[in-house]
């Protein structure tokens, strides 16, 4: 990736359907996420200091780490981008053309086909293992460090906590209901290796995971199992329900109450919340490391 991280961050939109639906989830993680798209602003957010000399020094050190090929920062961003790019590009483009000032997509929804539960479950598990992979690359630890990752979830905040909230909302609760974890794990355990390989998202992410397909399938299962306590607790403690999600996003996407699976498919096609918040997370991690070294 030749582009500097400060440009990657500044290429993010200040306003889009993605930022609007993320903002709609503020009730789940109140005050955690701000749509910071300027590198200097991110430095001030991390350090709490706006001194120009310090900001420049931190920025230069952070960019130096970004371009260090022995580090995993660029690979982490690539993973976050792949998660969203695996969606149907043509479908996303068609949907984008239908978006009005309130992001209404009623005309396009008739062409959106919800994913079968098995496909949705595998997609959700692959997205979550992508979070594990990105975490391992950023922290320079082995890609199967499930226990370390599961433990780290309790200290998640800012963009990374918003990303987990969005994943739980749009990829788990909205399409699969309150028993999403059992549904995902059952589908994943029942899936054969060929069925897993047929999943477009898994094929893109697999090269970033350790081992062969059998060990990667085990990694998907273990990652969910060890994190299930935190994830289920977050859903229950923060009141994440299908009705609540629908109420918040209806301001931007008009949809009938009984079409939640269609809404989930529409959000998947027309947003890139993994990439958007992932780039912000990596930027924050780089800056935090640079500031700690100065």
N, C-alpha and C positions, 0 to 999 in steps of 0.2 A: 504494500500500500504506500504509494509515493507521497500522497497528500499528508500534510502535517495535521496533527490532532486538533490544533486550534481552528483549522479550516474545516475539518470534518464536523466539529461541533457547530461552527457558525453557518454551515450549510443546512442545519436543521431549521424547519419552519417555525416561526413565532406563533402562527395560527394555522390550524388544519383540523380535519376531522379527528385525527389522532390526539391532538392537544385538547380538543373539546371533550372527547369521551374520557380522557384521563382526568381532566378537571372535574368531570361529573362524578368521579370516584373519590373525590376529596373527603367525602363523608366516611369512607372506610379508613383512610390514613390522613386525618385532618392536619393540614399545614406541612406535611412532609415534602411535597413536591412543588417545585417552582420550575417553570419552563425556561431554564437558563440556556441561552444559545450563543453567548459571547464569552470567549475564553477568559478575558480579563474579569468579567463579572463572576465567573466560576471561581477564579483565584480569590477574589474578595470574599465570596461566600465561604470558601474553605478556611481561609486564614483569618478572616475578620479584620484585615488590614488593607487599606487602600493606598498605602504609600507607593508611589510610582516606581521607585527603585526596587522595593521588595517584590512588587507585582512582576516587574520585568525579570528579576532574578529567578523567581519561582517558575515563571513561564518558560524561560530558557532551559532550566533544569528538567522540567516536565517533558518538554519537547525532545530533549536529548534522550531521555528514557524511552520515549515513544519510538524513536528511530533505532534504538538498540535491538537488533534482531535476535539477541539471546533472551530477550524478555518476551512475555506473551501478550502484551497489550494490543498489538495489531491483530493477533489471532482472535482475541476476545471480541473485538469489534466485528471481525469477519463473521464470527458465529452469530452474534446478534443480528447482523444484516441478513444472513442466510435464513434465519428463522422466519423472517417476514417475506423474503424474496421467494420462498417456496410456495407461497400462495399464487393463484392464477393471475399472472400479470395482466393478461387481456381482460379478465373479469374486473380487476381493480381499476383498470383504465376506463372501462365502460361505465363502472359505477361512478367514478370521479366525474365523468361528463354529465351525470344526472344530478350531481349535488347542487342544490340551490343555496340561497343565502342562509337557510337554516339547515343545510345538509340533508334535506328531505330526499329519500330515495325510493319512494313508493313505486314509481314506474319500473325501476330496475329489480325490485324485490320479487316480482313475478318470475324472473329468470334465475333467481338464486336457489340452488338446491342444497338443502341442509345435508351435512355429512351423516352417514350411518353412525350409530353409536360406537361401533368398533373403530372406525376410522378416526372419529373425534377423540376417542380415548387414547389411541396410539399417538395422534398428533399432540395431545396434551402432555403425555409422558415424555415425548421427544423434546418438546419445548422446555420442559422442566429439567431434563438431563442436559440441555444446552446451557441452562443457567449454571449447572454444576461445572460443565466444561469451561465456560468463560471464567468462573470463579477460580478454578484451578490454574488456568493460564495467567490470570492477573496476579495471583499469589505465588506463582512459581512452584506449585506442588503437584504431585502425581495426579493424573486425570481420573483416578478411581478413588479419590479421597472423600468418600461419601460421608463418613462420620464428621470430618472437619467441616464440610459444607453444611450438613444438617445442623450442626451446632452453631454455625455462623448466622443462620437465619434469625436467631433471636436478637442479633445485634444489627440486623438490616435497618436501614433508614433511607430517607431522601428518595432518590430516583430508583434505587434497587427495591425498596419496600413498595413503591408505587407499581413497579413492574410485577411483583408477586401478587399484589392486589388485583391488577388487571388480568393476569393469567388466571387467578382463581375465579374472577368474575366472568370473563368472556370465554375462557376455554374450559372451565370446569362447571361452575354452578349454573350459569345461564343455559348451556345446552344439555347438561347431564343431571341437574337437580342436586338436592342436598346430599345425596349418597354418592357423589361424584367419585370419591376416592375408591370405594368398593367397585364401582363400575369400571374405572380405569384399570385397577389392578387385575380384576377378573378378565377383562379383555386382553390385557397385556400377557397374562399367564397363559391364556388359551391360544394366543397367536403363535403360529409357527414362524420359523426363521424366514421362510419365503414370503409370508404375509408381511412380516416386518420390513423386509427388503423392498417389497412392492410399494411401501409408503415413501412418497417423494421427499418428505421432510427428513425422514431417517436417512435416506441415501445421501443427502447433502451433508448431514451432520456427522455421519458415521466416521468420516476420515479424521475428525477431531476427537474421537473417543478411543481409548486404549483397547487392544485385543481384537479378537475375531467377532463375528456377528453373534455367536452364542454367548460370549462373555459380555458383549454390549447389551444384549437383551437382559441378562442378569443384572447389569449395572442399572438399567432403566427401572427394574423392579425394586432393587435395593434402595435406589435414590428416593423413590416414592415412599417405600416402607419406613425408612429411617426419618423422613421428614413429615410423615403423616400426622404426627401429634401436633406439630407446630401449625401445619396447614389447616387441619380440621379445627384447631383451637382458634385460629385467626378468623375463620369463617363464622364460627359460633360467637366468639367474643365481640366481633365488630359488626355483627348483624348483616352478613352478606347473604342476601336472598335473591331469588329470581325476580320477585316483585319489586324489591328495592332497586336493583340494577335497571330494570325496565323503566321505572319511574324517573330515574336520573338521566338515562340516555335518550328518552323519548323527546326531549327538548331538541335533539339534533337528528334523530332518526325516527320517523313515524312508522309504527308497526303495530299490528293487532296483538292483543294480549296472548293469543294462543299460538303465536308464531315465534316463540323464543328461540327455537333451533335455527329458524331462518335469520333472525336477528344476529345470532352468534356467527353464522356463516357470513353475513353481510359485513360485520365488524372485522372478521378475519380477512376478508377480501380487500377492505378499504382502509385499513389502518396499519401502521408499522410501529406499534408501541414497544416491541422488543428492541428494535433498532434505535428508536428515538431515545428511550431511557437508557439503553445500553451504552450508547455513545456518551451520554451525560455521566453515567456511572464510571466508565473508564477515564474520562476527563477528570472527574473528582478524585479518583484513586491516584492518578499520575500527579496531580497537584498536591495531594496530601503527602505523598511520598517525597516529592521535591521540597516541600515546605519543611518536612521533618529533617531533611538533610542539610538545610541551611542554618 
